[in-house]
Amino acid sequence: MRIVTLIVLVWLIVGAIAAGQRGYYSSNSATSCANAGTIALTVVAGPLNYFGVNPKIADCTVPQPTK
């Protein structure tokens, strides 16, 4: 079980590094649902980012509260 936990942790760290290298954490980028989704998807994709996977979320809609 510890090996699986270690592998998942390393996978997510590599994904976070890939998102940082792409500049997703910079304060210059506009904060939106799509940007947050792209960051999360890049982190989850992990090492696959270095094999050509370039996950992006182009558009997302957030449900509006009822009136």
DRENRO-639476 format. One record per atom (N, C-alpha, C, O): residue in three letters; residue number from 1; x, y, z. Coordinates in steps of 0.001 Angstrom, whole numbers, plus 524288, in hexadecimal, padded with zeros to 5 digits. Layout:
BEGIN
{r 'Ala'; NUM; {X; Y; Z}}
...
END
This chain:
BEGIN
{r 'Met'; 1; {80338; 7FB54; 80000}}
{r 'Met'; 1; {80000; 80000; 80000}}
{r 'Met'; 1; {80361; 804E8; 80000}}
{r 'Met'; 1; {801F5; 808D3; 7FD9A}}
{r 'Arg'; 2; {807C6; 804B9; 802A2}}
{r 'Arg'; 2; {80B3C; 80946; 802CB}}
{r 'Arg'; 2; {80D9A; 80A67; 7FD75}}
{r 'Arg'; 2; {80E82; 80EEB; 7FC14}}
{r 'Ile'; 3; {80E96; 8064F; 7FA80}}
{r 'Ile'; 3; {810D3; 80709; 7F548}}
{r 'Ile'; 3; {80CE4; 809E2; 7F1D1}}
{r 'Ile'; 3; {80E5B; 80D71; 7EEEF}}
{r 'Val'; 4; {807F4; 8085F; 7F20F}}
{r 'Val'; 4; {803E3; 80AE4; 7EEE6}}
{r 'Val'; 4; {80365; 8109F; 7F068}}
{r 'Val'; 4; {802FC; 81401; 7ED03}}
{r 'Thr'; 5; {8036F; 811B7; 7F56E}}
{r 'Thr'; 5; {8031E; 8171C; 7F74A}}
{r 'Thr'; 5; {807BC; 81A49; 7F557}}
{r 'Thr'; 5; {80712; 81EBE; 7F3A9}}
{r 'Leu'; 6; {80C54; 81814; 7F58C}}
{r 'Leu'; 6; {81104; 81AC6; 7F3B1}}
{r 'Leu'; 6; {810BD; 81BD1; 7EDD5}}
{r 'Leu'; 6; {81225; 8200C; 7EC08}}
{r 'Ile'; 7; {80EEA; 817F1; 7EADE}}
{r 'Ile'; 7; {80E71; 8189E; 7E536}}
{r 'Ile'; 7; {80A86; 81CEC; 7E3EB}}
{r 'Ile'; 7; {80B8F; 82029; 7E084}}
{r 'Val'; 8; {8060A; 81D03; 7E694}}
{r 'Val'; 8; {80218; 82109; 7E59F}}
{r 'Val'; 8; {80436; 8266A; 7E717}}
{r 'Val'; 8; {80352; 82A39; 7E44B}}
{r 'Leu'; 9; {806F2; 826BB; 7EB61}}
{r 'Leu'; 9; {8092A; 82BB7; 7ED19}}
{r 'Leu'; 9; {80D29; 82DBE; 7E92A}}
{r 'Leu'; 9; {80D10; 8325A; 7E7CB}}
{r 'Val'; 10; {8109D; 82A67; 7E75D}}
{r 'Val'; 10; {81485; 82BF6; 7E37D}}
{r 'Val'; 10; {811CE; 82D7D; 7DE63}}
{r 'Val'; 10; {8135F; 83149; 7DBE2}}
{r 'Trp'; 11; {80DC0; 82A95; 7DCD1}}
{r 'Trp'; 11; {80ACA; 82BC6; 7D813}}
{r 'Trp'; 11; {80893; 83155; 7D857}}
{r 'Trp'; 11; {80914; 83455; 7D49D}}
{r 'Leu'; 12; {80620; 832B0; 7DCBE}}
{r 'Leu'; 12; {803C8; 837DD; 7DD59}}
{r 'Leu'; 12; {807E7; 83C29; 7DDAD}}
{r 'Leu'; 12; {80708; 84079; 7DBBE}}
{r 'Ile'; 13; {80C4F; 83B10; 7E00E}}
{r 'Ile'; 13; {81082; 83EF1; 7E05E}}
{r 'Ile'; 13; {812A2; 84017; 7DAE6}}
{r 'Ile'; 13; {8139A; 8449B; 7D98D}}
{r 'Val'; 14; {81357; 83C08; 7D7D0}}
{r 'Val'; 14; {8153A; 83CD1; 7D270}}
{r 'Val'; 14; {8113A; 84008; 7CF5B}}
{r 'Val'; 14; {812B9; 84370; 7CC4F}}
{r 'Gly'; 15; {80C3D; 83F00; 7D019}}
{r 'Gly'; 15; {8082D; 84208; 7CD79}}
{r 'Gly'; 15; {80838; 847BC; 7CF2D}}
{r 'Gly'; 15; {80780; 84B3D; 7CBF6}}
{r 'Ala'; 16; {80911; 848AB; 7D439}}
{r 'Ala'; 16; {80958; 84E0E; 7D62A}}
{r 'Ala'; 16; {80E11; 850E5; 7D3EB}}
{r 'Ala'; 16; {80DC9; 8558C; 7D2BF}}
{r 'Ile'; 17; {8125B; 84E20; 7D353}}
{r 'Ile'; 17; {81707; 85074; 7D0ED}}
{r 'Ile'; 17; {815F4; 851CD; 7CB34}}
{r 'Ile'; 17; {81784; 855F3; 7C956}}
{r 'Ala'; 18; {81349; 84E4A; 7C872}}
{r 'Ala'; 18; {811FF; 84F4B; 7C2F1}}
{r 'Ala'; 18; {80E7A; 85418; 7C26D}}
{r 'Ala'; 18; {80F39; 85746; 7BEE6}}
{r 'Ala'; 19; {80AAD; 8549E; 7C5E6}}
{r 'Ala'; 19; {8073E; 85936; 7C5BD}}
{r 'Ala'; 19; {80A5D; 85E2E; 7C6D2}}
{r 'Ala'; 19; {8095C; 8623C; 7C470}}
{r 'Gly'; 20; {80E12; 85DE4; 7CA57}}
{r 'Gly'; 20; {81167; 86266; 7CB75}}
{r 'Gly'; 20; {814CE; 863D6; 7C6D8}}
{r 'Gly'; 20; {81592; 86874; 7C5BE}}
{r 'Gln'; 21; {816DE; 85FEC; 7C41E}}
{r 'Gln'; 21; {81A29; 860F8; 7BF92}}
{r 'Gln'; 21; {8170E; 86367; 7BB23}}
{r 'Gln'; 21; {8193A; 86642; 7B7EF}}
{r 'Arg'; 22; {81215; 86251; 7BAED}}
{r 'Arg'; 22; {80EBD; 864A0; 7B6E2}}
{r 'Arg'; 22; {80CC6; 86A03; 7B873}}
{r 'Arg'; 22; {80A1F; 86C96; 7B55F}}
{r 'Gly'; 23; {80E00; 86BBB; 7BD19}}
{r 'Gly'; 23; {80C92; 870F8; 7BED6}}
{r 'Gly'; 23; {806F9; 8717A; 7C0B5}}
{r 'Gly'; 23; {804DE; 875CC; 7C0D5}}
{r 'Tyr'; 24; {80485; 86D29; 7C22B}}
{r 'Tyr'; 24; {7FF17; 86D5C; 7C3D8}}
{r 'Tyr'; 24; {7FE63; 86FE4; 7C931}}
{r 'Tyr'; 24; {7FA17; 871A1; 7CA79}}
{r 'Tyr'; 25; {80279; 87020; 7CC4B}}
{r 'Tyr'; 25; {80209; 8725D; 7D189}}
{r 'Tyr'; 25; {80322; 87835; 7D1A5}}
{r 'Tyr'; 25; {8028A; 87AAC; 7D5BC}}
{r 'Ser'; 26; {804B3; 87A75; 7CD4B}}
{r 'Ser'; 26; {80624; 87FFD; 7CD51}}
{r 'Ser'; 26; {8015A; 8835E; 7CE5D}}
{r 'Ser'; 26; {7FCFE; 88208; 7CCD6}}
{r 'Ser'; 27; {80238; 887AD; 7D0F0}}
{r 'Ser'; 27; {7FDE9; 88B31; 7D237}}
{r 'Ser'; 27; {7FC22; 88E48; 7CD76}}
{r 'Ser'; 27; {7F825; 890F4; 7CDB3}}
{r 'Asn'; 28; {7FEFF; 88DFA; 7C92B}}
{r 'Asn'; 28; {7FD93; 890CD; 7C46C}}
{r 'Asn'; 28; {7F901; 88E4D; 7C18D}}
{r 'Asn'; 28; {7F641; 890EA; 7BE99}}
{r 'Ser'; 29; {7F82F; 88936; 7C26C}}
{r 'Ser'; 29; {7F3E4; 886A5; 7BFB1}}
{r 'Ser'; 29; {7EEBA; 887E5; 7C266}}
{r 'Ser'; 29; {7EE79; 88851; 7C72F}}
{r 'Ala'; 30; {7EAAF; 88877; 7BF4E}}
{r 'Ala'; 30; {7E58B; 889C7; 7C164}}
{r 'Ala'; 30; {7E366; 8852A; 7C47A}}
{r 'Ala'; 30; {7E3CD; 880AC; 7C2CE}}
{r 'Thr'; 31; {7E124; 8864E; 7C8F2}}
{r 'Thr'; 31; {7DEE6; 8823E; 7CC33}}
{r 'Thr'; 31; {7D965; 88112; 7CA4D}}
{r 'Thr'; 31; {7D60C; 88486; 7CA23}}
{r 'Ser'; 32; {7D881; 87C3E; 7C8E4}}
{r 'Ser'; 32; {7D353; 87AA2; 7C733}}
{r 'Ser'; 32; {7D2A6; 874DD; 7C84A}}
{r 'Ser'; 32; {7D64A; 87224; 7C9DB}}
{r 'Cys'; 33; {7CDF6; 8731C; 7C76D}}
{r 'Cys'; 33; {7CCC1; 86D96; 7C827}}
{r 'Cys'; 33; {7CFFD; 86A3A; 7C462}}
{r 'Cys'; 33; {7D1E8; 86611; 7C5D8}}
{r 'Ala'; 34; {7D090; 86C0F; 7BF8F}}
{r 'Ala'; 34; {7D386; 8691D; 7BBA9}}
{r 'Ala'; 34; {7D944; 868B8; 7BD31}}
{r 'Ala'; 34; {7DBA4; 86497; 7BC88}}
{r 'Asn'; 35; {7DB85; 86CED; 7BF38}}
{r 'Asn'; 35; {7E105; 86CC9; 7C0D4}}
{r 'Asn'; 35; {7E1C9; 86917; 7C575}}
{r 'Asn'; 35; {7E591; 8661E; 7C597}}
{r 'Ala'; 36; {7DE44; 86943; 7C931}}
{r 'Ala'; 36; {7DEAD; 865C2; 7CDB0}}
{r 'Ala'; 36; {7DE20; 86017; 7CBF2}}
{r 'Ala'; 36; {7E0E2; 85CAB; 7CDE5}}
{r 'Gly'; 37; {7DA9C; 85F19; 7C853}}
{r 'Gly'; 37; {7D9F2; 859CF; 7C64A}}
{r 'Gly'; 37; {7DEAF; 857E8; 7C34D}}
{r 'Gly'; 37; {7E02E; 8535B; 7C3B8}}
{r 'Thr'; 38; {7E10D; 85B65; 7C045}}
{r 'Thr'; 38; {7E5BE; 85A01; 7BD58}}
{r 'Thr'; 38; {7EA34; 858AF; 7C109}}
{r 'Thr'; 38; {7ED10; 854EC; 7C024}}
{r 'Ile'; 39; {7EAD3; 85BBC; 7C52A}}
{r 'Ile'; 39; {7EEED; 85AA1; 7C900}}
{r 'Ile'; 39; {7EDFC; 85556; 7CB8B}}
{r 'Ile'; 39; {7F191; 85228; 7CBF1}}
{r 'Ala'; 40; {7E933; 85464; 7CD41}}
{r 'Ala'; 40; {7E7F8; 84F6D; 7CFD3}}
{r 'Ala'; 40; {7E8D0; 84AD3; 7CC25}}
{r 'Ala'; 40; {7EAED; 846D0; 7CDBE}}
{r 'Leu'; 41; {7E734; 84B5A; 7C74D}}
{r 'Leu'; 41; {7E7D3; 84726; 7C380}}
{r 'Leu'; 41; {7ED92; 84629; 7C243}}
{r 'Leu'; 41; {7EF2A; 841AD; 7C18F}}
{r 'Thr'; 42; {7F0A8; 84A49; 7C1FF}}
{r 'Thr'; 42; {7F642; 849B5; 7C106}}
{r 'Thr'; 42; {7F8E7; 846E5; 7C591}}
{r 'Thr'; 42; {7FC3C; 84387; 7C4B9}}
{r 'Val'; 43; {7F772; 8483F; 7CA55}}
{r 'Val'; 43; {7F9BE; 845AD; 7CEE7}}
{r 'Val'; 43; {7F83A; 83FE8; 7CEFC}}
{r 'Val'; 43; {7FB84; 83C94; 7D019}}
{r 'Val'; 44; {7F358; 83EB1; 7CDD5}}
{r 'Val'; 44; {7F197; 83940; 7CDE3}}
{r 'Val'; 44; {7F421; 83625; 7C977}}
{r 'Val'; 44; {7F52F; 8317F; 7CA1B}}
{r 'Ala'; 45; {7F51F; 8389B; 7C507}}
{r 'Ala'; 45; {7F7A0; 835DE; 7C0AD}}
{r 'Ala'; 45; {7FD41; 8345F; 7C1F7}}
{r 'Ala'; 45; {7FF6B; 830C2; 7BFA6}}
{r 'Gly'; 46; {7FF9A; 8372A; 7C5AB}}
{r 'Gly'; 46; {804C7; 835CB; 7C7A5}}
{r 'Gly'; 46; {808EB; 83546; 7C376}}
{r 'Gly'; 46; {80971; 838B6; 7C024}}
{r 'Pro'; 47; {80BE8; 830F9; 7C392}}
{r 'Pro'; 47; {81036; 83033; 7BFDE}}
{r 'Pro'; 47; {80E7F; 82FD3; 7BA2D}}
{r 'Pro'; 47; {811BB; 83064; 7B6AA}}
{r 'Leu'; 48; {80983; 82EE4; 7B935}}
{r 'Leu'; 48; {807B1; 82EA6; 7B3CA}}
{r 'Leu'; 48; {8087F; 833D3; 7B101}}
{r 'Leu'; 48; {808BA; 833FC; 7AC34}}
{r 'Asn'; 49; {808EE; 83819; 7B400}}
{r 'Asn'; 49; {809ED; 83D39; 7B1B6}}
{r 'Asn'; 49; {80F01; 83D41; 7AE94}}
{r 'Asn'; 49; {80F76; 84016; 7AAB8}}
{r 'Tyr'; 50; {812C4; 83A27; 7B035}}
{r 'Tyr'; 50; {817D9; 83A11; 7AD93}}
{r 'Tyr'; 50; {817E8; 83665; 7A8DC}}
{r 'Tyr'; 50; {81BD8; 835F8; 7A623}}
{r 'Phe'; 51; {81385; 833C2; 7A7EC}}
{r 'Phe'; 51; {8130A; 8306C; 7A351}}
{r 'Phe'; 51; {80F43; 832BA; 79F55}}
{r 'Phe'; 51; {80D45; 82FF2; 79BF4}}
{r 'Gly'; 52; {80E49; 837D3; 79FBE}}
{r 'Gly'; 52; {80B24; 83A7D; 79BD5}}
{r 'Gly'; 52; {80584; 83B90; 79D58}}
{r 'Gly'; 52; {802AE; 83E0A; 79A5A}}
{r 'Val'; 53; {803D2; 839C7; 7A1E4}}
{r 'Val'; 53; {7FE7E; 83AE6; 7A38F}}
{r 'Val'; 53; {7FE40; 8409C; 7A533}}
{r 'Val'; 53; {8015C; 8425C; 7A86C}}
{r 'Asn'; 54; {7FA99; 8437A; 7A303}}
{r 'Asn'; 54; {7FA09; 84906; 7A448}}
{r 'Asn'; 54; {7F452; 84A16; 7A597}}
{r 'Asn'; 54; {7F16F; 84C39; 7A265}}
{r 'Pro'; 55; {7F2B2; 84895; 7AA56}}
{r 'Pro'; 55; {7ED2C; 84937; 7ABAA}}
{r 'Pro'; 55; {7EBB7; 84EF3; 7AC69}}
{r 'Pro'; 55; {7EE7D; 851E8; 7AEFE}}
{r 'Lys'; 56; {7E75E; 8506D; 7AA20}}
{r 'Lys'; 56; {7E55C; 855C2; 7AABD}}
{r 'Lys'; 56; {7DF78; 8558B; 7AAFA}}
{r 'Lys'; 56; {7DCFD; 85257; 7A863}}
{r 'Ile'; 57; {7DD49; 858F2; 7AE13}}
{r 'Ile'; 57; {7D7A6; 85990; 7AE48}}
{r 'Ile'; 57; {7D682; 85ED9; 7ABD5}}
{r 'Ile'; 57; {7D818; 862E6; 7ADE1}}
{r 'Ala'; 58; {7D3C4; 85EC9; 7A77B}}
{r 'Ala'; 58; {7D2D4; 86397; 7A489}}
{r 'Ala'; 58; {7CE83; 866E4; 7A6F2}}
{r 'Ala'; 58; {7CED5; 86BB0; 7A6F9}}
{r 'Asp'; 59; {7CA88; 8645B; 7A8F0}}
{r 'Asp'; 59; {7C61D; 86757; 7AAEB}}
{r 'Asp'; 59; {7C378; 86426; 7AF35}}
{r 'Asp'; 59; {7C32F; 85F5B; 7AEE2}}
{r 'Cys'; 60; {7C1A0; 866BB; 7B30F}}
{r 'Cys'; 60; {7BE7C; 86424; 7B709}}
{r 'Cys'; 60; {7BA6D; 867F6; 7B8FF}}
{r 'Cys'; 60; {7BB49; 86CB0; 7B937}}
{r 'Thr'; 61; {7B60A; 865C9; 7BA67}}
{r 'Thr'; 61; {7B1E3; 86918; 7BC63}}
{r 'Thr'; 61; {7B0BC; 86788; 7C1FE}}
{r 'Thr'; 61; {7B082; 862E7; 7C348}}
{r 'Val'; 62; {7B00A; 86B55; 7C533}}
{r 'Val'; 62; {7AED1; 86A7A; 7CAAF}}
{r 'Val'; 62; {7A8FF; 86B7C; 7CB5A}}
{r 'Val'; 62; {7A705; 86F7A; 7C98A}}
{r 'Pro'; 63; {7A640; 867F2; 7CDE9}}
{r 'Pro'; 63; {7A0AD; 868D0; 7CEA7}}
{r 'Pro'; 63; {79FAA; 86DC6; 7D1C9}}
{r 'Pro'; 63; {7A26B; 86EEB; 7D58E}}
{r 'Gln'; 64; {79BBB; 870A7; 7D034}}
{r 'Gln'; 64; {79A47; 87576; 7D2E4}}
{r 'Gln'; 64; {7964F; 87435; 7D729}}
{r 'Gln'; 64; {79310; 870B8; 7D687}}
{r 'Pro'; 65; {79695; 8770E; 7DB7F}}
{r 'Pro'; 65; {792C6; 87613; 7DFA7}}
{r 'Pro'; 65; {78D4A; 877AE; 7DDF1}}
{r 'Pro'; 65; {78C9E; 87B38; 7DAC2}}
{r 'Thr'; 66; {78975; 8750D; 7E014}}
{r 'Thr'; 66; {78411; 8766E; 7DED4}}
{r 'Thr'; 66; {7828F; 87B68; 7E199}}
{r 'Thr'; 66; {784C6; 87CC4; 7E5A4}}
{r 'Lys'; 67; {77EBE; 87E23; 7DF5F}}
{r 'Lys'; 67; {77D21; 8831E; 7E19F}}
{r 'Lys'; 67; {7780D; 8829A; 7E47A}}
{r 'Lys'; 67; {77618; 8866F; 7E6A0}}
END
